[in-house]
Amino acid sequence: MRKLTALILALVLICSTAVSLADTKITVSGNGNILVPADTAVVSLGISARDKDVLKAQQKANEVIAAIRAILTENGIPAEDINTGYLNIYAMYDYTEGMEEISAYNANSTLAIRLTDMTIVGQVIDLAFSAGANTLNGIDFSASDTGDAEAAALKKAVQDARAKAEILAEAAGLNISGIKEISEGATYSYDSGANVFRSKGEYEESAAFDTPTVVQAAKLSVSATISITFEADEN
């Protein structure tokens, strides 16, 4: 009876070990990144005008915005690609002897200019400043079609996850035997940080004032993340 009990316990132990090995899982995340050229830029710029009279401050801003629109359309930028960014008027205060008094009003107005020719971005900025603009809030680069890049990024993410799993399996004395589960995380695009922007102000000490603004749109990063659970067994 004792021998039979011992035999049963041994069989149970063997089966449990086999099930444990068969159920070994390795879960890893994978990341893929593809660089694509930007083909669209939205330039945000405008005017900040100040006056003691709120209506005069607003009028100054309106006149400059109208001048910017005019010079851009005269130089081939479609009117429908020149849109209002934001409008803002606020009071500025002086504080003397514990008294609060309005000293002036500041009117801000910006335009969002959409461009699909990356070679004229700097020229558009210079035209706007020649018409009276005095604020540049930034340039947002994007790509109109990232479908192929997203697919390639997902493939790279899977390859990355597989490579990580192989390393972990080897370190643990296991072999990857299959895939239990795959889940997609996120796929997104963003400025790679490789874009170059230099304004006239950076040249004032070393070059002529009429040095043009240089904007070089480099690449956008299209990234994908995934999670894969691999099955593994002993070598």
Backbone as CSV, one residue per row, in Angstrom:
resi,resn,N_x,N_y,N_z,CA_x,CA_y,CA_z,C_x,C_y,C_z
1,MET,0.818,-1.200,0.000,0.000,0.000,0.000,0.861,1.263,0.000
2,ARG,1.936,1.187,0.825,2.836,2.336,0.874,3.516,2.568,-0.472
3,LYS,3.878,1.432,-1.141,4.528,1.554,-2.459,3.581,2.183,-3.465
4,LEU,2.306,1.785,-3.394,1.308,2.333,-4.323,1.110,3.823,-4.072
5,THR,1.064,4.186,-2.795,0.900,5.606,-2.444,2.089,6.425,-2.935
6,ALA,3.284,5.885,-2.736,4.499,6.581,-3.178,4.523,6.735,-4.685
7,LEU,4.059,5.687,-5.392,4.019,5.728,-6.856,3.039,6.794,-7.332
8,ILE,1.895,6.846,-6.691,0.886,7.857,-7.073,1.420,9.261,-6.835
9,LEU,2.070,9.472,-5.694,2.637,10.785,-5.380,3.703,11.166,-6.402
10,ALA,4.520,10.192,-6.813,5.565,10.462,-7.806,4.953,10.869,-9.141
11,LEU,3.879,10.145,-9.529,3.206,10.469,-10.789,2.574,11.860,-10.738
12,VAL,1.976,12.167,-9.593,1.387,13.502,-9.426,2.450,14.582,-9.529
13,LEU,3.617,14.345,-8.909,4.713,15.301,-8.949,5.220,15.496,-10.360
14,ILE,5.358,14.395,-11.106,5.829,14.471,-12.494,4.841,15.255,-13.353
15,CYS,3.553,14.933,-13.181,2.521,15.629,-13.965,2.482,17.113,-13.626
16,SER,2.616,17.420,-12.325,2.587,18.821,-11.899,3.754,19.588,-12.482
17,THR,4.935,18.935,-12.495,6.121,19.574,-13.061,5.953,19.819,-14.543
18,ALA,5.393,18.809,-15.240,5.178,18.943,-16.685,4.213,20.071,-16.988
19,VAL,3.121,20.132,-16.199,2.136,21.199,-16.408,2.758,22.552,-16.129
20,SER,3.574,22.606,-15.050,4.222,23.864,-14.690,5.124,24.354,-15.801
21,LEU,5.916,23.402,-16.381,6.821,23.783,-17.463,6.043,24.203,-18.702
22,ALA,4.953,23.458,-18.970,4.165,23.766,-20.163,3.489,25.117,-20.030
23,ASP,3.194,25.520,-18.776,2.485,26.773,-18.542,3.418,27.963,-18.332
24,THR,4.712,27.781,-18.517,5.648,28.879,-18.344,5.381,29.959,-19.388
25,LYS,5.240,31.200,-18.915,4.947,32.311,-19.818,5.961,33.433,-19.611
26,ILE,6.272,34.102,-20.690,7.154,35.266,-20.639,6.413,36.416,-21.306
27,THR,6.107,37.453,-20.538,5.384,38.609,-21.077,6.333,39.798,-21.206
28,VAL,6.421,40.353,-22.393,7.315,41.482,-22.653,6.585,42.548,-23.472
29,SER,7.105,43.757,-23.443,6.593,44.835,-24.294,7.585,45.059,-25.423
30,GLY,7.090,45.552,-26.542,7.947,45.854,-27.680,7.667,47.249,-28.202
31,ASN,8.697,47.880,-28.707,8.556,49.237,-29.248,9.153,49.305,-30.648
32,GLY,8.470,50.017,-31.525,8.975,50.220,-32.885,8.871,51.679,-33.268
33,ASN,9.851,52.173,-33.997,9.867,53.583,-34.370,10.314,53.730,-35.821
34,ILE,9.568,54.523,-36.587,9.889,54.796,-37.987,9.902,56.305,-38.197
35,LEU,10.897,56.800,-38.911,10.972,58.226,-39.227,10.372,58.492,-40.609
36,VAL,9.512,59.514,-40.683,8.903,59.898,-41.958,9.066,61.400,-42.145
37,PRO,9.163,61.867,-43.399,9.301,63.305,-43.627,7.995,64.050,-43.382
38,ALA,8.093,65.214,-42.768,6.919,66.064,-42.577,6.515,66.660,-43.923
39,ASP,5.200,66.738,-44.172,4.743,67.368,-45.406,3.727,68.490,-45.149
40,THR,3.492,68.772,-43.870,2.581,69.860,-43.505,3.153,70.607,-42.303
41,ALA,3.053,71.926,-42.342,3.492,72.744,-41.212,2.422,73.781,-40.912
42,VAL,2.136,73.980,-39.640,1.222,75.047,-39.223,2.034,76.034,-38.398
43,VAL,2.178,77.242,-38.932,2.960,78.291,-38.282,2.016,79.169,-37.474
44,SER,2.330,79.354,-36.200,1.520,80.215,-35.338,2.306,81.484,-35.032
45,LEU,1.794,82.620,-35.506,2.468,83.901,-35.283,1.439,85.019,-35.234
46,GLY,1.876,86.200,-34.830,0.922,87.296,-34.768,1.500,88.559,-34.172
47,ILE,0.641,89.285,-33.434,1.012,90.602,-32.946,0.596,90.761,-31.489
48,SER,1.448,91.419,-30.730,1.126,91.843,-29.375,1.226,93.359,-29.360
49,ALA,0.089,94.047,-29.144,0.047,95.507,-29.201,-0.419,96.069,-27.868
50,ARG,0.150,97.199,-27.465,-0.178,97.793,-26.163,-0.577,99.258,-26.324
51,ASP,-1.594,99.668,-25.554,-2.025,101.063,-25.553,-2.840,101.322,-24.287
52,LYS,-2.868,102.567,-23.852,-3.651,102.909,-22.673,-5.147,102.823,-22.957
53,ASP,-5.503,102.976,-24.218,-6.891,102.857,-24.644,-7.114,101.448,-25.190
54,VAL,-8.058,100.695,-24.614,-8.280,99.316,-25.009,-8.662,99.200,-26.481
55,LEU,-9.465,100.150,-26.983,-9.879,100.089,-28.382,-8.717,100.352,-29.324
56,LYS,-7.807,101.238,-28.910,-6.638,101.509,-29.743,-5.693,100.297,-29.763
57,ALA,-5.547,99.626,-28.640,-4.709,98.424,-28.597,-5.284,97.367,-29.530
58,GLN,-6.598,97.200,-29.466,-7.252,96.230,-30.338,-7.110,96.620,-31.807
59,GLN,-7.252,97.904,-32.094,-7.154,98.367,-33.479,-5.752,98.141,-34.035
60,LYS,-4.730,98.400,-33.218,-3.353,98.163,-33.658,-3.166,96.692,-34.044
61,ALA,-3.677,95.804,-33.211,-3.549,94.374,-33.485,-4.310,94.005,-34.752
62,ASN,-5.519,94.542,-34.901,-6.320,94.233,-36.085,-5.635,94.677,-37.370
63,GLU,-5.018,95.851,-37.333,-4.355,96.395,-38.525,-3.168,95.517,-38.941
64,VAL,-2.403,95.058,-37.955,-1.241,94.213,-38.279,-1.707,92.860,-38.813
65,ILE,-2.733,92.278,-38.201,-3.246,90.987,-38.684,-3.741,91.126,-40.117
66,ALA,-4.419,92.220,-40.424,-4.901,92.446,-41.794,-3.736,92.582,-42.763
67,ALA,-2.658,93.253,-42.314,-1.481,93.432,-43.169,-0.782,92.091,-43.412
68,ILE,-0.734,91.251,-42.387,-0.108,89.929,-42.540,-0.905,89.085,-43.536
69,ARG,-2.219,89.071,-43.372,-3.072,88.327,-44.306,-2.845,88.795,-45.739
70,ALA,-2.782,90.099,-45.900,-2.645,90.662,-47.246,-1.330,90.257,-47.899
71,ILE,-0.230,90.375,-47.159,1.068,90.082,-47.770,1.218,88.593,-48.051
72,LEU,0.602,87.760,-47.224,0.699,86.314,-47.459,-0.125,85.900,-48.684
73,THR,-1.337,86.426,-48.809,-2.152,86.078,-49.976,-1.536,86.636,-51.252
74,GLU,-0.917,87.804,-51.168,-0.239,88.378,-52.333,0.924,87.501,-52.788
75,ASN,1.474,86.732,-51.857,2.609,85.868,-52.183,2.206,84.403,-52.343
76,GLY,0.933,84.188,-52.652,0.508,82.855,-53.053,-0.024,81.930,-51.979
77,ILE,-0.153,82.396,-50.733,-0.719,81.545,-49.681,-2.239,81.642,-49.759
78,PRO,-2.943,80.542,-49.973,-4.410,80.585,-50.086,-5.057,81.156,-48.819
79,ALA,-6.075,81.993,-49.001,-6.750,82.621,-47.864,-7.325,81.587,-46.911
80,GLU,-7.796,80.441,-47.448,-8.389,79.418,-46.592,-7.357,78.708,-45.713
81,ASP,-6.078,78.918,-45.997,-5.015,78.317,-45.179,-4.468,79.289,-44.141
82,ILE,-5.117,80.456,-44.033,-4.714,81.452,-43.025,-5.886,81.634,-42.072
83,ASN,-5.764,81.068,-40.887,-6.885,81.062,-39.944,-6.531,81.761,-38.641
84,THR,-7.576,82.226,-37.950,-7.362,82.861,-36.650,-6.882,81.830,-35.643
85,GLY,-5.805,82.170,-34.948,-5.289,81.295,-33.902,-5.997,81.573,-32.595
86,TYR,-5.733,82.750,-32.006,-6.470,83.154,-30.813,-6.441,84.666,-30.687
87,LEU,-7.394,85.189,-29.936,-7.498,86.616,-29.635,-7.507,86.777,-28.120
88,ASN,-6.798,87.806,-27.651,-6.706,87.998,-26.213,-6.418,89.464,-25.913
89,ILE,-7.187,90.037,-24.986,-6.935,91.402,-24.518,-6.971,91.372,-22.995
90,TYR,-5.942,91.942,-22.394,-5.944,91.977,-20.934,-5.371,93.298,-20.435
91,ALA,-5.792,93.664,-19.229,-5.349,94.916,-18.617,-4.024,94.710,-17.892
92,MET,-3.185,95.730,-17.939,-1.924,95.725,-17.204,-2.040,96.742,-16.066
93,TYR,-1.558,96.388,-14.891,-1.779,97.214,-13.705,-0.470,97.758,-13.137
94,ASP,-0.591,98.933,-12.548,0.483,99.521,-11.751,0.037,99.484,-10.299
95,TYR,0.965,99.185,-9.416,0.648,99.149,-7.992,1.552,100.150,-7.278
96,THR,0.986,101.279,-6.895,1.753,102.312,-6.187,0.981,102.733,-4.948
97,GLU,1.726,102.794,-3.855,1.155,103.217,-2.575,-0.123,102.438,-2.238
98,GLY,-0.072,101.160,-2.528,-1.198,100.311,-2.186,-2.401,100.456,-3.085
99,MET,-2.273,101.248,-4.135,-3.383,101.459,-5.056,-3.162,100.658,-6.344
100,GLU,-4.231,100.079,-6.853,-4.178,99.339,-8.108,-4.782,100.194,-9.211
101,GLU,-3.997,100.388,-10.274,-4.472,101.251,-11.359,-4.088,100.635,-12.703
102,ILE,-5.024,100.650,-13.666,-4.738,100.127,-15.000,-3.782,101.075,-15.713
103,SER,-2.655,100.529,-16.168,-1.665,101.362,-16.853,-1.781,101.265,-18.366
104,ALA,-2.252,100.108,-18.859,-2.369,99.925,-20.311,-3.147,98.638,-20.569
105,TYR,-3.451,98.447,-21.843,-4.093,97.213,-22.284,-3.210,96.536,-23.315
106,ASN,-3.129,95.220,-23.225,-2.328,94.453,-24.174,-3.263,93.584,-25.015
107,ALA,-3.186,93.762,-26.324,-4.021,92.983,-27.243,-3.137,92.008,-28.010
108,ASN,-3.511,90.734,-27.974,-2.768,89.705,-28.697,-3.674,89.064,-29.737
109,SER,-3.131,88.892,-30.918,-3.883,88.233,-31.982,-2.913,87.381,-32.784
110,THR,-3.293,86.134,-33.046,-2.395,85.259,-33.805,-3.127,84.614,-34.972
111,LEU,-2.334,84.194,-35.941,-2.823,83.462,-37.095,-2.180,82.075,-37.114
112,ALA,-2.932,81.104,-37.583,-2.403,79.756,-37.813,-2.338,79.568,-39.324
113,ILE,-1.129,79.462,-39.846,-0.918,79.416,-41.294,-0.504,78.008,-41.690
114,ARG,-1.324,77.372,-42.502,-1.064,75.990,-42.911,-0.282,75.982,-44.224
115,LEU,0.830,75.241,-44.225,1.696,75.181,-45.403,1.977,73.723,-45.763
116,THR,1.961,73.440,-47.046,2.300,72.090,-47.509,3.596,72.086,-48.322
117,ASP,4.199,73.243,-48.478,5.505,73.358,-49.131,6.526,73.671,-48.037
118,MET,7.326,72.682,-47.658,8.256,72.848,-46.548,9.395,73.820,-46.865
119,THR,9.566,74.146,-48.135,10.676,75.023,-48.521,10.369,76.501,-48.298
120,ILE,9.099,76.852,-48.032,8.751,78.276,-47.901,8.372,78.660,-46.474
121,VAL,8.550,77.758,-45.524,8.147,78.063,-44.148,8.892,79.289,-43.616
122,GLY,10.195,79.308,-43.784,10.973,80.456,-43.322,10.579,81.736,-44.033
123,GLN,10.323,81.651,-45.336,9.925,82.821,-46.107,8.603,83.398,-45.599
124,VAL,7.657,82.526,-45.268,6.366,82.979,-44.753,6.542,83.713,-43.426
125,ILE,7.405,83.188,-42.566,7.669,83.862,-41.292,8.245,85.251,-41.533
126,ASP,9.190,85.368,-42.464,9.796,86.662,-42.749,8.788,87.642,-43.337
127,LEU,7.912,87.158,-44.207,6.877,88.029,-44.781,5.969,88.567,-43.685
128,ALA,5.576,87.700,-42.760,4.688,88.116,-41.680,5.344,89.171,-40.795
129,PHE,6.627,88.983,-40.496,7.315,89.959,-39.653,7.551,91.277,-40.393
130,SER,7.714,91.193,-41.686,7.860,92.433,-42.454,6.558,93.225,-42.474
131,ALA,5.435,92.545,-42.230,4.138,93.221,-42.212,3.740,93.672,-40.812
132,GLY,4.597,93.423,-39.827,4.323,93.922,-38.489,4.187,92.879,-37.399
133,ALA,4.248,91.610,-37.732,4.175,90.577,-36.697,5.332,90.738,-35.719
134,ASN,5.086,90.441,-34.450,6.178,90.506,-33.471,6.171,89.332,-32.496
135,THR,5.332,88.336,-32.763,5.339,87.118,-31.941,5.340,85.888,-32.841
136,LEU,6.130,84.906,-32.455,6.157,83.615,-33.144,6.005,82.547,-32.077
137,ASN,4.883,81.837,-32.115,4.564,80.889,-31.052,5.021,79.473,-31.345
138,GLY,5.428,79.213,-32.580,5.938,77.883,-32.880,5.460,77.357,-34.214
139,ILE,6.001,76.195,-34.580,5.658,75.532,-35.835,5.313,74.080,-35.509
140,ASP,4.151,73.663,-35.948,3.700,72.291,-35.714,3.830,71.507,-37.021
141,PHE,4.735,70.519,-37.044,4.940,69.697,-38.236,4.111,68.419,-38.145
142,SER,3.620,67.952,-39.290,2.876,66.698,-39.323,3.030,66.062,-40.702
143,ALA,2.587,64.810,-40.804,2.597,64.086,-42.075,1.167,63.693,-42.401
144,SER,0.764,63.877,-43.642,-0.626,63.640,-44.030,-0.980,62.160,-44.086
145,ASP,-0.007,61.294,-44.355,-0.284,59.859,-44.466,0.811,59.079,-43.750
146,THR,0.441,58.462,-42.630,1.423,57.691,-41.854,1.041,56.211,-41.791
147,GLY,0.103,55.781,-42.635,-0.367,54.386,-42.598,0.737,53.366,-42.769
148,ASP,1.558,53.523,-43.811,2.650,52.571,-44.057,3.666,52.599,-42.915
149,ALA,3.938,53.796,-42.417,4.906,53.925,-41.324,4.376,53.273,-40.050
150,GLU,3.079,53.396,-39.790,2.493,52.765,-38.603,2.595,51.242,-38.687
151,ALA,2.328,50.698,-39.889,2.440,49.241,-40.073,3.872,48.780,-39.848
152,ALA,4.833,49.543,-40.381,6.245,49.189,-40.213,6.660,49.296,-38.745
153,ALA,6.138,50.296,-38.046,6.466,50.466,-36.623,5.923,49.303,-35.798
154,LEU,4.727,48.816,-36.141,4.158,47.668,-35.438,5.009,46.412,-35.650
155,LYS,5.476,46.210,-36.899,6.336,45.057,-37.174,7.623,45.129,-36.360
156,LYS,8.207,46.324,-36.287,9.425,46.484,-35.508,9.168,46.247,-34.019
157,ALA,7.975,46.643,-33.558,7.628,46.430,-32.152,7.536,44.939,-31.838
158,VAL,6.959,44.163,-32.758,6.870,42.712,-32.568,8.269,42.097,-32.550
159,GLN,9.122,42.519,-33.465,10.498,42.014,-33.508,11.239,42.365,-32.220
160,ASP,10.996,43.563,-31.717,11.641,43.991,-30.479,11.184,43.119,-29.308
161,ALA,9.887,42.844,-29.241,9.361,41.998,-28.164,9.929,40.584,-28.252
162,ARG,9.996,40.048,-29.462,10.536,38.697,-29.648,11.992,38.630,-29.186
163,ALA,12.786,39.626,-29.544,14.202,39.645,-29.153,14.348,39.676,-27.636
164,LYS,13.511,40.469,-26.964,13.566,40.531,-25.501,13.200,39.180,-24.885
165,ALA,12.149,38.564,-25.427,11.714,37.269,-24.895,12.787,36.203,-25.072
166,GLU,13.481,36.202,-26.219,14.546,35.233,-26.474,15.665,35.395,-25.448
167,ILE,16.005,36.633,-25.120,17.064,36.882,-24.138,16.654,36.351,-22.771
168,LEU,15.415,36.646,-22.369,14.935,36.189,-21.069,14.851,34.660,-21.009
169,ALA,14.364,34.072,-22.085,14.241,32.613,-22.121,15.607,31.943,-22.022
170,GLU,16.569,32.455,-22.768,17.920,31.878,-22.741,18.513,31.967,-21.340
171,ALA,18.317,33.124,-20.683,18.858,33.300,-19.337,18.216,32.338,-18.339
172,ALA,16.968,31.959,-18.606,16.255,31.062,-17.693,16.345,29.600,-18.110
173,GLY,17.107,29.300,-19.174,17.235,27.933,-19.629,15.992,27.403,-20.312
174,LEU,15.281,28.274,-21.012,14.041,27.894,-21.673,14.119,28.166,-23.177
175,ASN,13.170,27.593,-23.895,12.992,27.874,-25.317,11.620,28.508,-25.530
176,ILE,11.558,29.481,-26.416,10.263,30.034,-26.802,9.568,29.002,-27.683
177,SER,8.360,28.607,-27.280,7.652,27.571,-28.028,6.397,28.073,-28.732
178,GLY,5.971,29.257,-28.398,4.767,29.779,-29.036,4.371,31.123,-28.468
179,ILE,3.241,31.627,-28.972,2.717,32.906,-28.493,1.340,32.670,-27.884
180,LYS,1.160,33.142,-26.685,-0.111,32.993,-25.980,-1.061,34.146,-26.284
181,GLU,-0.506,35.355,-26.321,-1.364,36.533,-26.487,-0.576,37.721,-27.014
182,ILE,-1.208,38.518,-27.889,-0.615,39.768,-28.373,-1.642,40.875,-28.194
183,SER,-1.217,41.997,-27.645,-2.113,43.151,-27.531,-1.381,44.408,-27.985
184,GLU,-2.091,45.224,-28.754,-1.513,46.481,-29.259,-1.666,47.566,-28.205
185,GLY,-0.616,48.320,-27.998,-0.678,49.428,-27.054,-1.164,50.682,-27.738
186,ALA,-0.230,51.462,-28.271,-0.590,52.714,-28.932,0.307,52.921,-30.142
187,THR,-0.246,53.580,-31.131,0.520,53.991,-32.311,0.319,55.488,-32.477
188,TYR,1.395,56.236,-32.529,1.267,57.689,-32.567,2.471,58.302,-33.279
189,SER,2.316,59.556,-33.684,3.415,60.258,-34.346,3.697,61.558,-33.596
190,TYR,4.948,62.011,-33.668,5.344,63.240,-32.982,6.615,63.783,-33.630
191,ASP,6.901,65.033,-33.345,8.105,65.664,-33.868,9.325,64.940,-33.306
192,SER,10.220,64.536,-34.178,11.389,63.771,-33.736,12.384,64.609,-32.938
193,GLY,12.211,65.937,-32.985,13.154,66.812,-32.293,14.361,67.151,-33.142
194,ALA,14.374,66.638,-34.370,15.506,66.893,-35.255,15.258,68.086,-36.166
195,ASN,14.107,68.734,-36.024,13.812,69.886,-36.864,14.666,71.083,-36.454
196,VAL,15.035,71.869,-37.425,15.935,72.994,-37.190,15.195,74.297,-37.424
197,PHE,15.315,75.216,-36.467,14.717,76.531,-36.636,15.696,77.590,-36.160
198,ARG,15.950,78.563,-37.021,16.795,79.690,-36.631,16.095,80.968,-37.085
199,SER,15.969,81.914,-36.193,15.301,83.163,-36.537,16.322,84.259,-36.774
200,LYS,15.841,85.367,-37.292,16.733,86.492,-37.564,17.485,86.938,-36.318
201,GLY,16.805,86.895,-35.181,17.419,87.373,-33.950,18.712,86.668,-33.609
202,GLU,18.853,85.417,-34.027,20.059,84.653,-33.716,21.249,85.100,-34.557
203,TYR,20.970,85.860,-35.608,22.052,86.281,-36.496,22.496,87.722,-36.242
204,GLU,21.776,88.454,-35.429,21.982,89.900,-35.357,23.403,90.286,-34.997
205,GLU,24.069,89.492,-34.152,25.409,89.859,-33.732,26.477,89.437,-34.731
206,SER,26.141,88.474,-35.597,27.175,87.927,-36.459,26.895,88.075,-37.945
207,ALA,25.707,88.527,-38.295,25.371,88.601,-39.714,24.476,89.797,-39.974
208,ALA,24.235,90.047,-41.238,23.396,91.167,-41.627,21.973,90.949,-41.131
209,PHE,21.276,92.039,-40.874,19.923,91.967,-40.345,18.968,91.272,-41.292
210,ASP,19.253,91.314,-42.590,18.317,90.743,-43.551,18.563,89.258,-43.817
211,THR,19.362,88.605,-42.965,19.545,87.162,-43.099,18.182,86.477,-42.930
212,PRO,17.787,85.633,-43.846,16.446,85.039,-43.776,16.317,83.998,-42.672
213,THR,15.095,83.811,-42.234,14.794,82.759,-41.273,14.971,81.407,-41.950
214,VAL,15.608,80.484,-41.258,15.842,79.142,-41.799,15.008,78.138,-41.015
215,VAL,14.154,77.401,-41.697,13.368,76.339,-41.071,13.565,75.078,-41.888
216,GLN,14.138,74.079,-41.274,14.372,72.812,-41.963,13.539,71.736,-41.296
217,ALA,12.494,71.283,-41.976,11.658,70.211,-41.436,12.371,68.885,-41.650
218,ALA,12.753,68.254,-40.582,13.480,66.991,-40.702,12.495,65.825,-40.743
219,LYS,12.374,65.103,-39.685,11.563,63.891,-39.683,10.568,63.890,-38.519
220,LEU,9.474,63.161,-38.728,8.529,62.869,-37.665,8.736,61.422,-37.230
221,SER,8.561,61.162,-35.951,8.657,59.800,-35.437,7.266,59.185,-35.377
222,VAL,7.124,58.013,-35.984,5.890,57.239,-35.871,6.221,56.022,-35.016
223,SER,5.599,55.933,-33.850,5.956,54.889,-32.888,4.778,53.974,-32.589
224,ALA,5.091,52.727,-32.268,4.072,51.741,-31.901,4.567,50.935,-30.708
225,THR,3.649,50.573,-29.829,3.978,49.717,-28.690,3.029,48.521,-28.664
226,ILE,3.551,47.369,-28.279,2.734,46.156,-28.176,3.165,45.360,-26.948
227,SER,2.323,44.422,-26.538,2.661,43.509,-25.448,2.390,42.086,-25.932
228,ILE,3.358,41.197,-25.728,3.211,39.802,-26.165,3.527,38.868,-25.002
229,THR,2.670,37.886,-24.814,2.934,36.816,-23.861,3.355,35.575,-24.639
230,PHE,4.592,35.142,-24.427,5.163,33.971,-25.096,5.034,32.747,-24.201
231,GLU,4.893,31.579,-24.838,4.969,30.316,-24.120,6.399,29.793,-24.208
232,ALA,6.855,29.156,-23.154,8.244,28.663,-23.132,8.306,27.303,-22.459
233,ASP,9.306,26.506,-22.881,9.545,25.208,-22.239,11.037,25.008,-22.047
234,GLU,11.413,23.918,-21.384,12.819,23.673,-21.085,13.603,23.330,-22.358
235,ASN,14.912,23.645,-22.314,15.796,23.267,-23.410,15.880,21.738,-23.522
